[in-house]
Amino acid sequence: MSGSHAAVVLAAGGSTRLGRPKQLLTREGETLVHRAARLALASGASRVLVVVGAQADDVARAVSDLTVECVVNAQWRTGLAGSVRIAAEALATHAETTLFVTCDQPALGVAHLLTLLDASRRAPSGSAATRFGDRVGIPAVVAPTMLHAALAVQGDRGLRDVLNAADAGVIGCDAPDLGVDLDTPADVALAISRGWLDP
């Protein structure tokens, strides 16, 4: 399946609260960064960028067998926004939508990515995102105008403010399991108990 959307895997974080790189945790023997990049490719993306930062060499090595481009966020300590900006700069001439995924949602499957892409085609804004309570967030599909707006984001907010702006017109798609992300050892234990991570 070939699509015209691009995809970005946000994999630059330092996993400070967890104490080890979440990108390199495994599910069925596959690192989470490899899984996220593989799912992005499986969504039909024409181009997949993996933004690396902390443990950049190890993370890049983990996806070296996939047809992806690694871009380095040397300022990864300043938060997620820097990675979003680097992706937006790399995709400045990309005229179609961009799918953003992270590698700390071990329950992610390709079906949800396809749901988001389908919803983005129906959204007046051309954008769709995953619903978490009364907010939306990543995984998300953003239109070129919204990606351009992301060039102004700062700190650890990433795309959140852009996606949740009152006039954004983003379609929210439910995926309750994606609320489990891997910030703490307790999160890891929960994911293991649900079969989303290797013990």
Secondary structure, DSSP 8 states (H G I E B T S, - for coil): ---S-EEEEEE----TTTTS-GGG-EETTEEHHHHHHHHHHHTT-SEEEEEE-TTHHHHHHHTTTSS-EEEE-TTGGG-HHHHHHHHHHHTTT--S-EEEEESS-TT--HHHHHHHHHHHHHSTTS-EEEEETTEEEEEEEE-HHHHHHGGG--TT-TTHHHHT-TT---EEEE-GGGG---SSHHHHHHHHHTTSS--
